[in-house]
Amino acid sequence: MAVRNWSTRFRWMTVLVPLLLMGGVTRFLLDIAPCPFGILGLFLALWCLWIGFVFRRIGWWTIQLAAVMLAFALGEGFLTYQHAGKQVQHQSLLEPPLPYNQQSDLLGTVPVPKGRTRYRMQVNNQTFIDIVYTIDEHGLRLTPSEDSSAATETIVFMGCSFTYGEGVEDDETLPAQVAARVPQAKVLNFGYSGYGPHQMLANLESGRVKDAVPNPSPASHLSDDSRSSSPGAWLGQLSSACAAVCLERRSGAARGKPR
């Protein structure tokens, strides 16, 4: 039966039924694979070609779209192949073991308080990272100066994985390095992987920072705009790879001091 003899209703049926089937397959793939985008791109490329076969008048456009989807699928397949041997492990060093992170209504994902987790990353059975994350009772990455009762000022760092110190030891994070160079300060690390300005605002507005520093006074803000992830976008100018809010307490009064 020639396609040109198909009724309009039948043509739409032959187009929509595969789309519904793809939806079901996608739901299944998401349950067994975290990012099956290469396979989905291939499915969409074949579907676009099928649309062009059924509706000949838009065939040229569907071929172009199929080429884009195929390029996307090949790119995803290449990246998947490149990371095929990558393994990431989070192992609790406590008894009983604690999970590495948990869900929070305020911030999304947060570290579990009082946790101590070994983080390992291996590629093709070769270890590239093998470090330990230590979390205090407030759910913050531990810095050497947290127990300093003689501190005359407090420095609070906020940001994403660069601030949190993903892949480095407790004493190698940016806040820990600052603490080592400013012995009179108590340094707190409010950063965590994936955090942005919205988590920083939530920490400030919720009083979580104020609980750590009774009279906070923002003194400076350091940011590295994520132009690579959103070039030219005004929202990208708000994203920060590392944000720091410096807070000072002198005789019970808070005063900002640029650094």
TORKEVO-146911 format. One record per residue (C-alpha): x, y, z; residue number from 0; residue in three letters. Coordinates in Angstrom, 2 decimals, padded with zeros to 5 digits, m for minus. Each point is the difference from the previous one (the first is absolute). Example, Ala and Ser with C-alpha at 12.3 -4.5 7.8 and 13.67 -1.06 7.14 Angstrom:
<nodes>
<node X="012.30" Y="m004.50" Z="007.80" nr="0" rest="ALA"/>
<node X="001.37" Y="003.44" Z="m000.66" nr="1" rest="SER"/>
</nodes>
This chain:
<nodes>
<node X="000.00" Y="000.00" Z="000.00" nr="0" rest="MET"/>
<node X="001.61" Y="003.27" Z="m001.19" nr="1" rest="ALA"/>
<node X="000.45" Y="002.77" Z="002.57" nr="2" rest="VAL"/>
<node X="m001.69" Y="002.51" Z="m002.30" nr="3" rest="ARG"/>
<node X="m003.20" Y="m002.02" Z="000.30" nr="4" rest="ASN"/>
<node X="m000.04" Y="000.16" Z="003.80" nr="5" rest="TRP"/>
<node X="m002.67" Y="002.15" Z="001.62" nr="6" rest="SER"/>
<node X="001.05" Y="002.96" Z="002.13" nr="7" rest="THR"/>
<node X="m001.28" Y="m001.71" Z="003.14" nr="8" rest="ARG"/>
<node X="001.98" Y="m003.15" Z="m000.74" nr="9" rest="PHE"/>
<node X="003.14" Y="002.02" Z="m000.67" nr="10" rest="ARG"/>
<node X="m000.25" Y="001.78" Z="003.33" nr="11" rest="TRP"/>
<node X="m000.60" Y="m003.33" Z="001.70" nr="12" rest="MET"/>
<node X="003.17" Y="m001.48" Z="m001.50" nr="13" rest="THR"/>
<node X="001.93" Y="003.03" Z="001.28" nr="14" rest="VAL"/>
<node X="m001.48" Y="000.27" Z="003.50" nr="15" rest="LEU"/>
<node X="000.03" Y="m003.70" Z="000.89" nr="16" rest="VAL"/>
<node X="003.82" Y="m000.25" Z="m000.30" nr="17" rest="PRO"/>
<node X="000.27" Y="003.18" Z="002.08" nr="18" rest="LEU"/>
<node X="m002.09" Y="m001.57" Z="002.76" nr="19" rest="LEU"/>
<node X="002.10" Y="m003.15" Z="m000.17" nr="20" rest="LEU"/>
<node X="003.14" Y="002.13" Z="000.32" nr="21" rest="MET"/>
<node X="m001.49" Y="001.60" Z="003.09" nr="22" rest="GLY"/>
<node X="m000.46" Y="m003.40" Z="001.62" nr="23" rest="GLY"/>
<node X="003.50" Y="m001.12" Z="m000.95" nr="24" rest="VAL"/>
<node X="001.41" Y="003.27" Z="001.37" nr="25" rest="THR"/>
<node X="m001.73" Y="m000.57" Z="003.32" nr="26" rest="ARG"/>
<node X="001.53" Y="m003.47" Z="000.16" nr="27" rest="PHE"/>
<node X="003.48" Y="001.26" Z="m000.93" nr="28" rest="LEU"/>
<node X="m000.08" Y="002.68" Z="002.68" nr="29" rest="LEU"/>
<node X="m000.53" Y="m002.75" Z="002.58" nr="30" rest="ASP"/>
<node X="003.09" Y="m001.95" Z="m001.07" nr="31" rest="ILE"/>
<node X="002.34" Y="002.75" Z="m001.25" nr="32" rest="ALA"/>
<node X="000.53" Y="003.51" Z="001.44" nr="33" rest="PRO"/>
<node X="000.55" Y="001.77" Z="m003.35" nr="34" rest="CYS"/>
<node X="m001.14" Y="m002.06" Z="m003.02" nr="35" rest="PRO"/>
<node X="000.10" Y="003.06" Z="m002.25" nr="36" rest="PHE"/>
<node X="002.02" Y="m001.67" Z="m002.76" nr="37" rest="GLY"/>
<node X="m002.64" Y="m002.69" Z="m000.50" nr="38" rest="ILE"/>
<node X="m002.79" Y="002.58" Z="000.17" nr="39" rest="LEU"/>
<node X="001.76" Y="002.13" Z="m002.60" nr="40" rest="GLY"/>
<node X="000.20" Y="m003.00" Z="m002.33" nr="41" rest="LEU"/>
<node X="m003.70" Y="m000.74" Z="000.52" nr="42" rest="PHE"/>
<node X="m000.91" Y="003.62" Z="m000.78" nr="43" rest="LEU"/>
<node X="002.16" Y="m000.02" Z="m003.14" nr="44" rest="ALA"/>
<node X="m001.79" Y="m003.10" Z="m001.31" nr="45" rest="LEU"/>
<node X="m003.36" Y="001.51" Z="000.92" nr="46" rest="TRP"/>
<node X="000.81" Y="003.19" Z="m001.93" nr="47" rest="CYS"/>
<node X="000.91" Y="m002.06" Z="m003.06" nr="48" rest="LEU"/>
<node X="m003.28" Y="m001.88" Z="000.33" nr="49" rest="TRP"/>
<node X="m001.95" Y="003.28" Z="000.12" nr="50" rest="ILE"/>
<node X="001.73" Y="001.10" Z="m003.19" nr="51" rest="GLY"/>
<node X="m000.92" Y="m003.29" Z="m001.64" nr="52" rest="PHE"/>
<node X="m003.66" Y="000.35" Z="000.98" nr="53" rest="VAL"/>
<node X="m000.33" Y="003.74" Z="m000.68" nr="54" rest="PHE"/>
<node X="002.10" Y="000.52" Z="m003.11" nr="55" rest="ARG"/>
<node X="m000.60" Y="003.75" Z="m000.14" nr="56" rest="ARG"/>
<node X="002.06" Y="000.57" Z="003.14" nr="57" rest="ILE"/>
<node X="002.50" Y="m002.73" Z="m000.80" nr="58" rest="GLY"/>
<node X="002.95" Y="002.39" Z="m000.47" nr="59" rest="TRP"/>
<node X="m000.54" Y="001.60" Z="003.41" nr="60" rest="TRP"/>
<node X="m000.36" Y="m003.31" Z="001.79" nr="61" rest="THR"/>
<node X="003.24" Y="m001.25" Z="m001.56" nr="62" rest="ILE"/>
<node X="001.82" Y="003.06" Z="001.36" nr="63" rest="GLN"/>
<node X="m001.52" Y="m000.55" Z="003.43" nr="64" rest="LEU"/>
<node X="000.90" Y="m003.69" Z="m000.13" nr="65" rest="ALA"/>
<node X="003.61" Y="000.95" Z="m000.79" nr="66" rest="ALA"/>
<node X="000.10" Y="002.22" Z="003.08" nr="67" rest="VAL"/>
<node X="m001.44" Y="m002.76" Z="002.19" nr="68" rest="MET"/>
<node X="002.47" Y="m002.52" Z="m001.44" nr="69" rest="LEU"/>
<node X="002.93" Y="002.33" Z="000.70" nr="70" rest="ALA"/>
<node X="m001.27" Y="000.41" Z="003.56" nr="71" rest="PHE"/>
<node X="m000.29" Y="m003.78" Z="000.41" nr="72" rest="ALA"/>
<node X="003.52" Y="m000.58" Z="m001.33" nr="73" rest="LEU"/>
<node X="001.40" Y="002.65" Z="002.32" nr="74" rest="GLY"/>
<node X="m001.72" Y="m001.54" Z="003.01" nr="75" rest="GLU"/>
<node X="001.19" Y="m003.44" Z="m001.05" nr="76" rest="GLY"/>
<node X="003.59" Y="001.21" Z="m000.23" nr="77" rest="PHE"/>
<node X="m000.15" Y="001.62" Z="003.44" nr="78" rest="LEU"/>
<node X="m001.55" Y="m003.14" Z="001.47" nr="79" rest="THR"/>
<node X="002.82" Y="m002.08" Z="m001.50" nr="80" rest="TYR"/>
<node X="002.59" Y="002.40" Z="001.39" nr="81" rest="GLN"/>
<node X="m001.42" Y="m000.36" Z="003.52" nr="82" rest="HIS"/>
<node X="m000.83" Y="m003.70" Z="m000.22" nr="83" rest="ALA"/>
<node X="002.72" Y="m000.93" Z="002.49" nr="84" rest="GLY"/>
<node X="m000.75" Y="002.76" Z="002.51" nr="85" rest="LYS"/>
<node X="m001.15" Y="m001.07" Z="003.45" nr="86" rest="GLN"/>
<node X="m000.88" Y="002.29" Z="002.90" nr="87" rest="VAL"/>
<node X="m000.48" Y="m001.36" Z="003.53" nr="88" rest="GLN"/>
<node X="m001.15" Y="001.61" Z="003.24" nr="89" rest="HIS"/>
<node X="000.82" Y="m002.27" Z="002.95" nr="90" rest="GLN"/>
<node X="m000.97" Y="000.92" Z="003.56" nr="91" rest="SER"/>
<node X="002.84" Y="m000.42" Z="002.51" nr="92" rest="LEU"/>
<node X="m002.36" Y="m000.02" Z="002.99" nr="93" rest="LEU"/>
<node X="m001.76" Y="m002.82" Z="001.83" nr="94" rest="GLU"/>
<node X="m002.87" Y="m000.21" Z="m000.55" nr="95" rest="PRO"/>
<node X="000.61" Y="001.47" Z="m003.46" nr="96" rest="PRO"/>
<node X="m001.69" Y="003.26" Z="m000.97" nr="97" rest="LEU"/>
<node X="m001.09" Y="001.02" Z="m003.51" nr="98" rest="PRO"/>
<node X="002.14" Y="002.67" Z="m001.66" nr="99" rest="TYR"/>
<node X="m002.84" Y="002.45" Z="m000.63" nr="100" rest="ASN"/>
<node X="m003.71" Y="000.48" Z="000.53" nr="101" rest="GLN"/>
<node X="m002.89" Y="002.11" Z="m001.28" nr="102" rest="GLN"/>
<node X="m000.80" Y="003.38" Z="001.53" nr="103" rest="SER"/>
<node X="m003.13" Y="002.10" Z="m000.56" nr="104" rest="ASP"/>
<node X="002.13" Y="003.14" Z="000.29" nr="105" rest="LEU"/>
<node X="003.06" Y="m000.77" Z="m002.13" nr="106" rest="LEU"/>
<node X="m000.81" Y="m003.11" Z="m002.03" nr="107" rest="GLY"/>
<node X="002.89" Y="m002.36" Z="000.73" nr="108" rest="THR"/>
<node X="002.18" Y="000.39" Z="003.09" nr="109" rest="VAL"/>
<node X="002.76" Y="m002.04" Z="001.67" nr="110" rest="PRO"/>
<node X="m001.10" Y="m002.18" Z="002.91" nr="111" rest="VAL"/>
<node X="001.15" Y="001.60" Z="003.30" nr="112" rest="PRO"/>
<node X="002.84" Y="m001.68" Z="001.91" nr="113" rest="LYS"/>
<node X="000.91" Y="m002.06" Z="m003.04" nr="114" rest="GLY"/>
<node X="003.41" Y="m001.27" Z="m001.02" nr="115" rest="ARG"/>
<node X="000.08" Y="m001.33" Z="m003.54" nr="116" rest="THR"/>
<node X="002.75" Y="m001.42" Z="m002.17" nr="117" rest="ARG"/>
<node X="m000.29" Y="001.25" Z="m003.58" nr="118" rest="TYR"/>
<node X="001.71" Y="m002.00" Z="m002.74" nr="119" rest="ARG"/>
<node X="000.06" Y="000.54" Z="m003.74" nr="120" rest="MET"/>
<node X="001.48" Y="m002.64" Z="m002.28" nr="121" rest="GLN"/>
<node X="000.36" Y="m000.06" Z="m003.78" nr="122" rest="VAL"/>
<node X="000.82" Y="m003.36" Z="m001.59" nr="123" rest="ASN"/>
<node X="000.95" Y="m001.37" Z="003.44" nr="124" rest="ASN"/>
<node X="002.50" Y="002.83" Z="000.53" nr="125" rest="GLN"/>
<node X="m000.67" Y="002.13" Z="003.09" nr="126" rest="THR"/>
<node X="000.08" Y="003.75" Z="m000.61" nr="127" rest="PHE"/>
<node X="m001.66" Y="001.26" Z="003.20" nr="128" rest="ILE"/>
<node X="m000.03" Y="m001.63" Z="003.43" nr="129" rest="ASP"/>
<node X="m000.84" Y="002.47" Z="002.76" nr="130" rest="ILE"/>
<node X="m002.25" Y="000.41" Z="003.06" nr="131" rest="VAL"/>
<node X="m002.84" Y="002.48" Z="000.54" nr="132" rest="TYR"/>
<node X="m000.64" Y="000.95" Z="003.64" nr="133" rest="THR"/>
<node X="m003.30" Y="001.72" Z="000.81" nr="134" rest="ILE"/>
<node X="m000.70" Y="001.80" Z="003.28" nr="135" rest="ASP"/>
<node X="m003.18" Y="m000.08" Z="002.08" nr="136" rest="GLU"/>
<node X="m001.48" Y="002.87" Z="m002.04" nr="137" rest="HIS"/>
<node X="000.42" Y="m001.79" Z="m003.33" nr="138" rest="GLY"/>
<node X="003.02" Y="002.12" Z="m001.05" nr="139" rest="LEU"/>
<node X="003.33" Y="m001.20" Z="m001.40" nr="140" rest="ARG"/>
<node X="002.39" Y="000.04" Z="002.93" nr="141" rest="LEU"/>
<node X="002.74" Y="002.64" Z="000.11" nr="142" rest="THR"/>
<node X="002.91" Y="m000.04" Z="002.49" nr="143" rest="PRO"/>
<node X="m001.08" Y="003.26" Z="001.66" nr="144" rest="SER"/>
<node X="m003.58" Y="m000.94" Z="000.92" nr="145" rest="GLU"/>
<node X="000.89" Y="m000.81" Z="003.61" nr="146" rest="ASP"/>
<node X="001.96" Y="003.22" Z="000.49" nr="147" rest="SER"/>
<node X="m001.54" Y="001.61" Z="003.11" nr="148" rest="SER"/>
<node X="002.48" Y="002.88" Z="m000.15" nr="149" rest="ALA"/>
<node X="m001.05" Y="001.14" Z="m003.47" nr="150" rest="ALA"/>
<node X="m000.62" Y="003.74" Z="m000.30" nr="151" rest="THR"/>
<node X="m001.80" Y="m000.21" Z="m003.33" nr="152" rest="GLU"/>
<node X="m001.91" Y="m002.46" Z="m002.13" nr="153" rest="THR"/>
<node X="000.28" Y="m000.62" Z="m003.73" nr="154" rest="ILE"/>
<node X="m002.85" Y="m001.82" Z="m001.73" nr="155" rest="VAL"/>
<node X="000.55" Y="m001.53" Z="m003.43" nr="156" rest="PHE"/>
<node X="m002.90" Y="m000.86" Z="m002.32" nr="157" rest="MET"/>
<node X="000.13" Y="m001.51" Z="m003.45" nr="158" rest="GLY"/>
<node X="m000.02" Y="m003.23" Z="m001.99" nr="159" rest="CYS"/>
<node X="002.47" Y="m002.89" Z="m000.23" nr="160" rest="SER"/>
<node X="002.95" Y="002.40" Z="m000.37" nr="161" rest="PHE"/>
<node X="m000.77" Y="001.40" Z="003.45" nr="162" rest="THR"/>
<node X="m001.05" Y="m003.32" Z="001.54" nr="163" rest="TYR"/>
<node X="003.23" Y="m001.60" Z="m001.19" nr="164" rest="GLY"/>
<node X="m001.20" Y="m002.88" Z="m002.12" nr="165" rest="GLU"/>
<node X="002.85" Y="m002.42" Z="m000.58" nr="166" rest="GLY"/>
<node X="002.38" Y="001.46" Z="002.61" nr="167" rest="VAL"/>
<node X="000.68" Y="m000.69" Z="003.69" nr="168" rest="GLU"/>
<node X="m001.51" Y="002.03" Z="002.84" nr="169" rest="ASP"/>
<node X="003.16" Y="002.08" Z="000.45" nr="170" rest="ASP"/>
<node X="000.35" Y="000.66" Z="m003.75" nr="171" rest="GLU"/>
<node X="m003.28" Y="001.84" Z="m000.59" nr="172" rest="THR"/>
<node X="m000.02" Y="003.75" Z="m000.68" nr="173" rest="LEU"/>
<node X="m001.61" Y="000.80" Z="003.39" nr="174" rest="PRO"/>
<node X="002.58" Y="m002.21" Z="001.76" nr="175" rest="ALA"/>
<node X="002.86" Y="001.76" Z="m001.77" nr="176" rest="GLN"/>
<node X="m001.41" Y="003.38" Z="001.06" nr="177" rest="VAL"/>
<node X="m000.33" Y="m001.27" Z="003.57" nr="178" rest="ALA"/>
<node X="003.66" Y="m001.01" Z="m000.01" nr="179" rest="ALA"/>
<node X="001.01" Y="003.51" Z="m001.09" nr="180" rest="ARG"/>
<node X="m002.38" Y="001.92" Z="002.28" nr="181" rest="VAL"/>
<node X="000.48" Y="m001.68" Z="003.40" nr="182" rest="PRO"/>
<node X="m002.11" Y="002.59" Z="001.83" nr="183" rest="GLN"/>
<node X="m003.09" Y="m000.94" Z="m002.04" nr="184" rest="ALA"/>
<node X="m002.54" Y="m002.77" Z="000.31" nr="185" rest="LYS"/>
<node X="m000.71" Y="m001.20" Z="m003.56" nr="186" rest="VAL"/>
<node X="m003.26" Y="m001.76" Z="m000.95" nr="187" rest="LEU"/>
<node X="m000.59" Y="m001.81" Z="m003.29" nr="188" rest="ASN"/>
<node X="m003.64" Y="000.22" Z="m001.14" nr="189" rest="PHE"/>
<node X="000.85" Y="m001.17" Z="m003.54" nr="190" rest="GLY"/>
<node X="m001.15" Y="m003.23" Z="m001.63" nr="191" rest="TYR"/>
<node X="000.08" Y="m001.59" Z="m003.43" nr="192" rest="SER"/>
<node X="m002.45" Y="001.59" Z="m002.43" nr="193" rest="GLY"/>
<node X="m000.93" Y="002.94" Z="002.22" nr="194" rest="TYR"/>
<node X="m000.67" Y="003.42" Z="m001.52" nr="195" rest="GLY"/>
<node X="m001.15" Y="003.48" Z="001.06" nr="196" rest="PRO"/>
<node X="m003.44" Y="m001.36" Z="000.94" nr="197" rest="HIS"/>
<node X="001.49" Y="m002.24" Z="002.70" nr="198" rest="GLN"/>
<node X="002.08" Y="002.94" Z="001.21" nr="199" rest="MET"/>
<node X="m003.14" Y="002.13" Z="000.28" nr="200" rest="LEU"/>
<node X="m001.88" Y="m002.82" Z="001.74" nr="201" rest="ALA"/>
<node X="002.78" Y="m000.37" Z="002.57" nr="202" rest="ASN"/>
<node X="m000.08" Y="003.72" Z="000.73" nr="203" rest="LEU"/>
<node X="m003.78" Y="000.44" Z="000.10" nr="204" rest="GLU"/>
<node X="m000.69" Y="m003.15" Z="002.03" nr="205" rest="SER"/>
<node X="002.24" Y="001.07" Z="002.84" nr="206" rest="GLY"/>
<node X="002.37" Y="m002.95" Z="m000.47" nr="207" rest="ARG"/>
<node X="002.97" Y="002.35" Z="m000.28" nr="208" rest="VAL"/>
<node X="m001.24" Y="002.16" Z="002.87" nr="209" rest="LYS"/>
<node X="m000.06" Y="m003.09" Z="002.22" nr="210" rest="ASP"/>
<node X="003.74" Y="m000.33" Z="m000.61" nr="211" rest="ALA"/>
<node X="000.72" Y="003.75" Z="000.14" nr="212" rest="VAL"/>
<node X="m002.49" Y="001.93" Z="002.18" nr="213" rest="PRO"/>
<node X="000.69" Y="003.40" Z="m001.61" nr="214" rest="ASN"/>
<node X="001.08" Y="m000.65" Z="m003.59" nr="215" rest="PRO"/>
<node X="001.22" Y="002.83" Z="m002.21" nr="216" rest="SER"/>
<node X="000.88" Y="m000.79" Z="m003.65" nr="217" rest="PRO"/>
<node X="003.41" Y="001.41" Z="m000.82" nr="218" rest="ALA"/>
<node X="000.93" Y="m001.34" Z="m003.42" nr="219" rest="SER"/>
<node X="m001.16" Y="m002.30" Z="m002.77" nr="220" rest="HIS"/>
<node X="002.25" Y="m002.00" Z="m002.30" nr="221" rest="LEU"/>
<node X="m001.50" Y="m001.51" Z="m003.13" nr="222" rest="SER"/>
<node X="001.06" Y="m001.75" Z="m003.17" nr="223" rest="ASP"/>
<node X="m002.81" Y="000.37" Z="m002.52" nr="224" rest="ASP"/>
<node X="m000.91" Y="m003.27" Z="m001.67" nr="225" rest="SER"/>
<node X="000.29" Y="001.30" Z="m003.55" nr="226" rest="ARG"/>
<node X="000.86" Y="m003.49" Z="m001.24" nr="227" rest="SER"/>
<node X="m003.40" Y="m001.39" Z="000.99" nr="228" rest="SER"/>
<node X="m002.19" Y="002.90" Z="m001.09" nr="229" rest="SER"/>
<node X="001.89" Y="002.38" Z="m002.32" nr="230" rest="PRO"/>
<node X="m001.61" Y="003.40" Z="m000.32" nr="231" rest="GLY"/>
<node X="m002.86" Y="m000.82" Z="002.33" nr="232" rest="ALA"/>
<node X="m000.69" Y="002.56" Z="002.71" nr="233" rest="TRP"/>
<node X="m000.86" Y="m002.79" Z="002.40" nr="234" rest="LEU"/>
<node X="003.42" Y="m001.49" Z="m000.56" nr="235" rest="GLY"/>
<node X="001.51" Y="003.15" Z="001.44" nr="236" rest="GLN"/>
<node X="m001.65" Y="m000.90" Z="003.32" nr="237" rest="LEU"/>
<node X="001.43" Y="m003.50" Z="000.15" nr="238" rest="SER"/>
<node X="003.18" Y="m000.27" Z="002.00" nr="239" rest="SER"/>
<node X="002.67" Y="m002.64" Z="000.12" nr="240" rest="ALA"/>
<node X="001.17" Y="001.43" Z="003.30" nr="241" rest="CYS"/>
<node X="m001.85" Y="002.47" Z="002.16" nr="242" rest="ALA"/>
<node X="001.28" Y="001.26" Z="003.32" nr="243" rest="ALA"/>
<node X="m001.66" Y="002.15" Z="002.61" nr="244" rest="VAL"/>
<node X="002.45" Y="001.29" Z="002.57" nr="245" rest="CYS"/>
<node X="m001.40" Y="000.79" Z="003.42" nr="246" rest="LEU"/>
<node X="001.71" Y="001.70" Z="002.90" nr="247" rest="GLU"/>
<node X="m000.86" Y="000.21" Z="003.67" nr="248" rest="ARG"/>
<node X="001.76" Y="002.45" Z="002.29" nr="249" rest="ARG"/>
<node X="m001.11" Y="000.31" Z="003.62" nr="250" rest="SER"/>
<node X="m003.48" Y="m001.23" Z="m000.86" nr="251" rest="GLY"/>
<node X="m000.45" Y="002.39" Z="m002.96" nr="252" rest="ALA"/>
<node X="000.24" Y="m001.05" Z="m003.63" nr="253" rest="ALA"/>
<node X="001.99" Y="002.07" Z="m002.43" nr="254" rest="ARG"/>
<node X="000.81" Y="m000.72" Z="m003.62" nr="255" rest="GLY"/>
<node X="003.65" Y="m000.12" Z="m000.96" nr="256" rest="LYS"/>
<node X="000.90" Y="m000.39" Z="m003.71" nr="257" rest="PRO"/>
<node X="002.80" Y="m002.43" Z="m000.74" nr="258" rest="ARG"/>
</nodes>
